[in-house]
Amino acid sequence: MFSKRLVYVLTMLFGMASVSFAQTGDGQTGIYTLELIRIYFLLLLFATILNRLLEYLKILAAFLNDKFGLLTGLFNRIIRAVSQKLDGLGIAYDENRLSANVRKYTISALMQFLGFGMGVLLAFALQLNVLAPLHILPQNTTWGLIISGLLIGAGVEPVHSFFRIAQEKRKLKKMFTDLQK
């Protein structure tokens, strides 16, 4: 019973998506182009895959640190610097809590920077330039590739936000063009 409903819901969702992205003869659908939809899909796909990969690497890094002290030196330097700063400011703190927070946030920061780097490399390798179909800096492909890579590395939500902003910009541009006629 549940699986039939799930199949029905998925069929409806994919059906609505395919109807909304159906292409006319010239490859244009309102403000969406085939190239823009392709890049959006690839950015979301790679952002999702990279996000999952980084989650597993984060768990692995925490495990390796607990088992072999992989990042202990880095953690100790950061803890010393933060505790000296807090002592200098006269702020009381719990050493165990500080240590746990430094470990957690340091691993998160390392994974985020690794994600940005891997995203930029992936964008350059696949030539995913998000700015080209939007006609923003069309002459400079390097910036488009870097921004695409940073979007991939940042995750799914920034990709959605970027395309929402771009969609609104294109709607406003079309509205102003229509008003000038």
C-alpha positions in Angstrom: 0.0 0.0 0.0 2.8 2.4 1.0 4.9 1.6 -2.0 2.1 2.2 -4.4 1.5 5.7 -2.9 5.3 6.4 -3.0 5.4 5.4 -6.7 2.4 7.6 -7.4 3.9 10.6 -5.6 7.3 10.1 -7.4 5.6 9.8 -10.7 3.6 13.0 -10.1 6.7 14.9 -9.0 8.8 13.7 -12.0 5.9 14.3 -14.3 5.5 17.9 -13.1 9.2 18.5 -13.3 9.4 17.2 -16.8 6.5 19.3 -17.9 7.9 22.4 -16.4 11.3 21.8 -18.0 10.0 20.6 -21.4 11.9 22.4 -24.2 10.5 24.3 -27.1 12.3 24.1 -30.5 14.9 26.7 -29.7 16.0 25.3 -26.3 14.4 28.2 -24.4 11.8 28.0 -21.7 11.0 31.4 -20.4 14.0 32.4 -18.2 15.4 28.9 -18.3 17.7 27.6 -21.0 18.7 24.0 -21.6 22.3 24.9 -20.7 21.3 26.6 -17.5 19.2 23.6 -16.4 22.0 21.2 -17.2 24.5 23.2 -15.2 22.0 23.6 -12.3 21.4 19.8 -12.3 25.2 19.1 -12.4 25.9 21.6 -9.6 23.2 20.0 -7.4 24.4 16.5 -8.2 28.1 17.2 -7.5 27.2 19.3 -4.4 25.2 16.4 -3.0 27.8 13.8 -3.7 30.6 16.0 -2.3 28.6 16.8 0.8 28.1 13.1 1.5 31.7 12.3 0.9 32.8 15.1 3.2 30.5 13.8 5.9 32.2 10.4 5.7 35.6 12.0 5.7 34.7 14.0 8.7 33.7 10.9 10.6 36.9 9.2 9.4 39.1 12.2 10.5 37.5 12.1 14.0 38.1 8.4 14.2 41.7 8.6 13.1 42.3 11.4 15.5 40.9 9.4 18.4 42.8 6.3 17.4 46.2 7.7 16.2 46.2 11.4 17.2 46.2 12.5 13.6 45.3 16.1 14.3 46.3 16.4 17.9 49.2 18.8 17.3 47.0 21.2 15.3 44.3 21.0 18.0 46.8 21.7 20.8 48.2 24.8 19.0 44.7 26.2 18.5 43.6 25.4 22.1 46.7 27.1 23.4 46.1 30.2 21.3 42.4 30.4 22.2 43.0 29.9 25.9 45.8 32.5 25.9 43.4 35.0 24.3 40.6 34.1 26.7 43.0 34.4 29.7 44.2 37.8 28.4 40.7 39.0 28.1 39.8 37.7 31.6 37.1 35.4 30.3 36.5 32.2 32.3 36.0 29.0 30.4 35.8 25.2 30.8 39.0 23.6 29.4 37.2 20.3 28.5 34.4 22.2 26.7 36.9 24.4 24.9 38.9 21.4 23.8 35.9 19.5 22.5 34.6 22.6 20.6 38.1 23.3 19.1 38.3 19.7 17.9 34.7 19.8 16.4 35.0 23.2 14.7 38.6 22.5 13.4 37.5 19.3 11.7 34.4 21.1 10.3 36.5 23.9 9.0 39.1 21.5 7.4 36.2 19.6 5.7 34.7 22.9 4.4 38.0 24.0 2.9 38.6 20.6 1.4 35.1 20.8 -0.1 35.8 24.2 -1.6 39.0 22.9 -3.1 37.5 19.7 -4.5 34.5 21.7 -5.9 36.8 24.1 -7.7 38.9 21.2 -9.1 35.7 19.5 -10.2 34.3 22.6 -11.9 37.6 23.2 -13.8 37.8 19.5 -14.8 34.2 19.5 -16.1 34.2 23.1 -17.3 31.0 23.9 -15.3 30.7 27.6 -15.7 27.5 28.8 -13.9 28.0 32.4 -15.1 28.1 31.8 -18.8 24.4 30.9 -19.4 23.4 33.7 -17.1 25.4 36.2 -19.2 27.3 37.4 -16.1 31.0 38.0 -16.9 30.7 35.9 -20.1 34.2 36.8 -21.3 35.9 35.6 -18.1 35.4 31.9 -17.8 37.9 31.5 -14.9 35.6 33.4 -12.5 32.6 31.4 -13.6 34.5 28.1 -12.9 35.7 29.3 -9.5 32.3 30.4 -8.5 30.8 27.1 -9.8 33.4 25.2 -7.7 32.7 27.2 -4.6 29.0 26.6 -5.0 29.7 22.8 -5.4 31.9 22.9 -2.3 29.5 24.9 -0.2 26.6 22.4 -0.6 23.1 22.2 -2.0 21.5 25.1 -0.2 23.9 27.8 -1.7 23.3 26.3 -5.2 19.6 26.8 -4.7 20.0 30.3 -3.3 22.3 31.3 -6.2 19.8 30.1 -8.8 16.9 31.8 -7.0 18.7 35.1 -7.1 19.7 34.6 -10.7 16.0 33.8 -11.6 14.8 37.0 -9.8 17.4 39.0 -11.6 16.4 37.7 -15.0 12.7 38.3 -14.2 13.5 41.9 -13.3 15.5 42.4 -16.4 12.7 41.0 -18.5 10.2 43.3 -16.7 12.3 46.4 -17.3 12.7 45.4 -21.0 8.9 45.0 -21.3 8.3 48.4 -19.6 10.7 50.2 -22.0 8.7 48.9 -25.1 
